[in-house]
Amino acid sequence: MKERMTHGCSEALRLALTGGTPARAAWVAAVVGTILVVINQWEALLGMQALSIPKLVLTYVVPYLVSTYTAVSKDLRGRNIEPW
């Protein structure tokens, strides 16, 4: 069981870092993150408030991670591997 889990996790990491997944996730994060910045920080963009850098970073990181998770879990399911 432990070997199977270790194999699944290492395969998930490999898939997350190769095969076009990072580029696709970055594209999704750029589009979705920009939309979310406009929605959530429009006051800062118009100069009415200070821009929150931690929120700005998270606004791009979260869509990147969600996109990566989705792609990796889809690929693992197609290979009948359950890492978690």
GROMACS elastic network, one bead per residue, 0.5 to 0.9 nm:
[ bonds ]
;  ai    aj funct       b0    kb
    1     4     6  0.51399   500
    1     5     6  0.62553   500
    1     6     6  0.86590   500
    2     5     6  0.51036   500
    2     6     6  0.61097   500
    2     7     6  0.85560   500
    3     6     6  0.50541   500
    3     7     6  0.60740   500
    3     8     6  0.85040   500
    4     7     6  0.51097   500
    4     8     6  0.61131   500
    4     9     6  0.86447   500
    4    81     6  0.85093   500
    4    82     6  0.83793   500
    4    83     6  0.76498   500
    5     9     6  0.61312   500
    5    10     6  0.85724   500
    5    81     6  0.89048   500
    5    82     6  0.74251   500
    5    83     6  0.52223   500
    5    84     6  0.68091   500
    6     9     6  0.51741   500
    6    10     6  0.61332   500
    6    11     6  0.84727   500
    6    83     6  0.74137   500
    7    10     6  0.52201   500
    7    11     6  0.60286   500
    7    12     6  0.85000   500
    7    81     6  0.86740   500
    7    83     6  0.74412   500
    8    11     6  0.51000   500
    8    12     6  0.60593   500
    8    13     6  0.86427   500
    8    76     6  0.80320   500
    8    81     6  0.60178   500
    8    82     6  0.60808   500
    8    84     6  0.76451   500
    9    13     6  0.61977   500
    9    14     6  0.85935   500
    9    82     6  0.85360   500
    9    83     6  0.50893   500
    9    84     6  0.75305   500
   10    13     6  0.50933   500
   10    14     6  0.61745   500
   10    15     6  0.86307   500
   10    83     6  0.84455   500
   11    14     6  0.50219   500
   11    15     6  0.61460   500
   11    16     6  0.85376   500
   11    76     6  0.79621   500
   11    81     6  0.86445   500
   11    83     6  0.81608   500
   12    15     6  0.51371   500
   12    16     6  0.60970   500
   12    17     6  0.87344   500
   12    69     6  0.89446   500
   12    72     6  0.60793   500
   12    73     6  0.76924   500
   12    75     6  0.86229   500
   12    76     6  0.70985   500
   12    83     6  0.71705   500
   13    16     6  0.50118   500
   13    17     6  0.63099   500
   13    18     6  0.86801   500
   13    72     6  0.83546   500
   14    17     6  0.53440   500
   14    18     6  0.61006   500
   14    19     6  0.87260   500
   15    18     6  0.53501   500
   15    19     6  0.66431   500
   15    20     6  0.88501   500
   15    21     6  0.71277   500
   15    68     6  0.89133   500
   15    71     6  0.83715   500
   15    72     6  0.59269   500
   15    75     6  0.78154   500
   15    76     6  0.85390   500
   16    19     6  0.80374   500
   16    20     6  0.87500   500
   16    21     6  0.59559   500
   16    22     6  0.67222   500
   16    68     6  0.61557   500
   16    69     6  0.77095   500
   16    71     6  0.78840   500
   16    72     6  0.60287   500
   17    20     6  0.80577   500
   17    21     6  0.66492   500
   17    22     6  0.60966   500
   18    21     6  0.60241   500
   18    22     6  0.68515   500
   19    22     6  0.78702   500
   19    23     6  0.88224   500
   20    23     6  0.53516   500
   20    24     6  0.61876   500
   20    25     6  0.85263   500
   21    24     6  0.52286   500
   21    25     6  0.59633   500
   21    26     6  0.84542   500
   21    67     6  0.84750   500
   21    68     6  0.64579   500
   21    71     6  0.69311   500
   21    72     6  0.79854   500
   22    25     6  0.50970   500
   22    26     6  0.59905   500
   22    27     6  0.85926   500
   22    64     6  0.82969   500
   22    68     6  0.71000   500
   23    26     6  0.50856   500
   23    27     6  0.62443   500
   23    28     6  0.87057   500
   24    27     6  0.51174   500
   24    28     6  0.62504   500
   24    29     6  0.85517   500
   24    64     6  0.87916   500
   24    67     6  0.79467   500
   24    68     6  0.82602   500
   25    28     6  0.50888   500
   25    29     6  0.60084   500
   25    30     6  0.85123   500
   25    63     6  0.76390   500
   25    64     6  0.50321   500
   25    65     6  0.74983   500
   25    66     6  0.82213   500
   25    67     6  0.52354   500
   25    68     6  0.56964   500
   25    71     6  0.85694   500
   26    30     6  0.60257   500
   26    31     6  0.86609   500
   26    60     6  0.86534   500
   26    63     6  0.85206   500
   26    64     6  0.59032   500
   26    67     6  0.85400   500
   26    68     6  0.89940   500
   27    30     6  0.51116   500
   27    31     6  0.63387   500
   27    32     6  0.85659   500
   27    64     6  0.83383   500
   28    31     6  0.53001   500
   28    32     6  0.58991   500
   28    33     6  0.78832   500
   28    63     6  0.68628   500
   28    64     6  0.67346   500
   28    67     6  0.70280   500
   29    32     6  0.52548   500
   29    33     6  0.52159   500
   29    34     6  0.78927   500
   29    59     6  0.82605   500
   29    60     6  0.53205   500
   29    61     6  0.70181   500
   29    62     6  0.77062   500
   29    65     6  0.84690   500
   29    66     6  0.89722   500
   29    67     6  0.78000   500
   30    33     6  0.52522   500
   30    34     6  0.59175   500
   30    35     6  0.85801   500
   30    60     6  0.66446   500
   30    63     6  0.84554   500
   30    64     6  0.83512   500
   31    34     6  0.53759   500
   31    35     6  0.64022   500
   31    36     6  0.87586   500
   31    60     6  0.89307   500
   32    35     6  0.51763   500
   32    36     6  0.61717   500
   32    37     6  0.86240   500
   32    59     6  0.83807   500
   32    60     6  0.76016   500
   32    63     6  0.67316   500
   33    36     6  0.50263   500
   33    37     6  0.60525   500
   33    38     6  0.86347   500
   33    56     6  0.83684   500
   33    58     6  0.86789   500
   33    59     6  0.52414   500
   33    61     6  0.81070   500
   33    62     6  0.83605   500
   33    63     6  0.67522   500
   33    64     6  0.87348   500
   34    37     6  0.50430   500
   34    38     6  0.63062   500
   34    39     6  0.86568   500
   34    59     6  0.80160   500
   34    60     6  0.76675   500
   35    38     6  0.52543   500
   35    39     6  0.62968   500
   35    40     6  0.86489   500
   36    40     6  0.58088   500
   36    41     6  0.79660   500
   36    59     6  0.66310   500
   36    60     6  0.85689   500
   37    40     6  0.52055   500
   37    41     6  0.53244   500
   37    42     6  0.70681   500
   37    45     6  0.87296   500
   37    55     6  0.86658   500
   37    56     6  0.68019   500
   37    59     6  0.67306   500
   37    60     6  0.86620   500
   38    41     6  0.56150   500
   38    42     6  0.50196   500
   38    43     6  0.87775   500
   38    45     6  0.75645   500
   39    42     6  0.59436   500
   40    43     6  0.81873   500
   41    44     6  0.53149   500
   41    45     6  0.63758   500
   41    46     6  0.88186   500
   41    49     6  0.84849   500
   41    51     6  0.71028   500
   41    52     6  0.80780   500
   41    55     6  0.88745   500
   41    56     6  0.84446   500
   42    46     6  0.62153   500
   42    47     6  0.86104   500
   42    48     6  0.86007   500
   42    49     6  0.88417   500
   43    46     6  0.51976   500
   43    47     6  0.62758   500
   43    48     6  0.50559   500
   43    49     6  0.55595   500
   43    50     6  0.81292   500
   43    51     6  0.84162   500
   44    48     6  0.55192   500
   44    50     6  0.52980   500
   44    51     6  0.50025   500
   44    52     6  0.81436   500
   45    48     6  0.75875   500
   45    49     6  0.79732   500
   45    50     6  0.85716   500
   45    51     6  0.73959   500
   46    49     6  0.78205   500
   47    50     6  0.71302   500
   47    51     6  0.84787   500
   51    55     6  0.84833   500
   51    56     6  0.78590   500
   52    55     6  0.53893   500
   52    56     6  0.61302   500
   52    57     6  0.87814   500
   53    57     6  0.61416   500
   53    58     6  0.85877   500
   54    57     6  0.52038   500
   54    58     6  0.62055   500
   54    59     6  0.85038   500
   55    58     6  0.51148   500
   55    59     6  0.59313   500
   55    60     6  0.88315   500
   56    59     6  0.50941   500
   56    60     6  0.68239   500
   56    61     6  0.88620   500
   57    60     6  0.55376   500
   57    61     6  0.61554   500
   57    62     6  0.86825   500
   58    62     6  0.57549   500
   58    63     6  0.85729   500
   59    62     6  0.60008   500
   59    63     6  0.71730   500
   60    63     6  0.58520   500
   60    64     6  0.64507   500
   60    65     6  0.89544   500
   61    64     6  0.51057   500
   61    65     6  0.62149   500
   61    66     6  0.86726   500
   62    65     6  0.51892   500
   62    66     6  0.61370   500
   62    67     6  0.85399   500
   63    66     6  0.50388   500
   63    67     6  0.59532   500
   63    68     6  0.84144   500
   64    67     6  0.52621   500
   64    68     6  0.61299   500
   64    69     6  0.85914   500
   65    68     6  0.50454   500
   65    69     6  0.60029   500
   65    70     6  0.85134   500
   66    69     6  0.51075   500
   66    70     6  0.61224   500
   66    71     6  0.86476   500
   67    70     6  0.51672   500
   67    71     6  0.62341   500
   67    72     6  0.86098   500
   68    71     6  0.52351   500
   68    72     6  0.60658   500
   68    73     6  0.84558   500
   69    72     6  0.52278   500
   69    73     6  0.59341   500
   69    74     6  0.84074   500
   70    73     6  0.53182   500
   70    74     6  0.60993   500
   70    75     6  0.86287   500
   71    74     6  0.52197   500
   71    75     6  0.62296   500
   71    76     6  0.86635   500
   72    75     6  0.51070   500
   72    76     6  0.60708   500
   72    77     6  0.85002   500
   73    76     6  0.50735   500
   73    77     6  0.60106   500
   73    78     6  0.85196   500
   73    81     6  0.89905   500
   73    82     6  0.84724   500
   73    83     6  0.88784   500
   74    77     6  0.51890   500
   74    78     6  0.62503   500
   74    79     6  0.88171   500
   75    78     6  0.51162   500
   75    79     6  0.65115   500
   75    80     6  0.88083   500
   75    81     6  0.87680   500
   76    79     6  0.50596   500
   76    80     6  0.61392   500
   76    81     6  0.51086   500
   76    82     6  0.67691   500
   76    83     6  0.80396   500
   77    81     6  0.58276   500
   77    82     6  0.69788   500
   78    81     6  0.77415   500
   79    82     6  0.89065   500
